[in-house]
């Protein structure tokens, strides 16, 4: 299979995967108390990396500062993050996840992980390990090309 065909096949499967993901999101499963997608992603990054400034978040996600400001503003209003001084002594204020934000993130993550676990429940262990390894490598390769690594 050539790279062009592989790209088309992968695009289709990733499109379908993201559609499945949207249909099984905690918001749909649990109702309006679930986090929206941007809140889930931002909180996940703050949980993994620790406090981050607007500039850090812009760099990490490759989004406009206005988008990050809007998203962090919503997280502040919902008391899912708080502003804090830079633990390293820098002048920029940073956002860190609050206990409420950590609870909401954990609840959504549990719902998502539970749904995924149902899908792979009957997979042989080697197939599951291989799938995880290939998916991790795929993501790592994307991060390498984009210059935006996700902390693991």
Secondary structure by P-SEA (a helix, b strand, c coil): ccaaaaaaaaaaaaaaaaaaaaaaccccccccccccaaaaaaaaaaaacccccaaaaaaaccccaaaaaaaaaaaaaaccbbbbcccccccbbbbbbcaaaaaaaaaaaaaaaaaaaaaaccccaaaaaaaaaaaaaaaaaaaaaacccccc
